[in-house]
């Protein structure tokens, strides 16, 4: 039987560093110290994904702002 692979995630309730099995990623887990519930998510993956989402949101907001500016310009006749 292969050895399980763990990553470290901080408990949002008590701040302890928890070793969580990779197979639990995306699942609800409970901190054994404080019984606080959290979703198992690798922080490195989460921040990278978050950065991509924020960048895309900024792009969409900029495109909407450009469309609003262009709609206010007088149309040439």
N, C-alpha and C positions, 0 to 999 in steps of 0.2 A: 504494500500500500504506500503510495507516495506521501511525502511529508507535506502538510498544508502550508500555503504561502500566506503570510500576513502583511498588512500595512498598518501604519500608525495613524490614528485619527483622534483629535481632541474631543472630549465630551463637552457639549455646549452648556451643560448644567453645572458640572463640578470642575471642569478644566483638566481632568486627568487625561494622560495619554493612553489610549486604548489600543491594544493589538487586535485587529479585526481580520478574520479570514477573508481572502479575496472573493471566495465564493458567496459571501454575504453582501457584496456590492449591490446597492440599489434597494436593499431590504431594510426593514425597520429592526433595529437592534436595541438592547437595553444595557446601559452601563452597569456593571456588576458592583460598582462602588456606591453610587447614589440612586440607582434605579431610574435614571433619566433616560427617556427614549430619544433616539436619533436615527437618521437614515444613514446607512453605511455608504460613504462616498469618498473616494480618494481625493484629498484636497488638491493635489497637483492636476488631476483631471478636471475637477470642478472649476478651478480658477482659469484653466485654459479654455474650457467650454464657456465660462462666463465672459471671458475677454472677447471671444468670438461673437457672442451674442450682443455684447455692448457695442462692439465695432459695427455690427450689422444694423443695430438700432440707430446708431449715429448716422450711418449712411442713408437709412430710410428717412430720418428726420431732415437731413440736409437736402435730399431730393424733394421732399414736400415743401421745404422752405424755398427752394429754387422755383418750383412750380407756382407758388403763391406770388413770388416776386415777378415772374414773367406774366402772370395773369393781370397784374396791376399796370403793366406798361401799356401805353396807348398802341393800338394796332395801326400799322402803316396802311394808307389807302392808296 
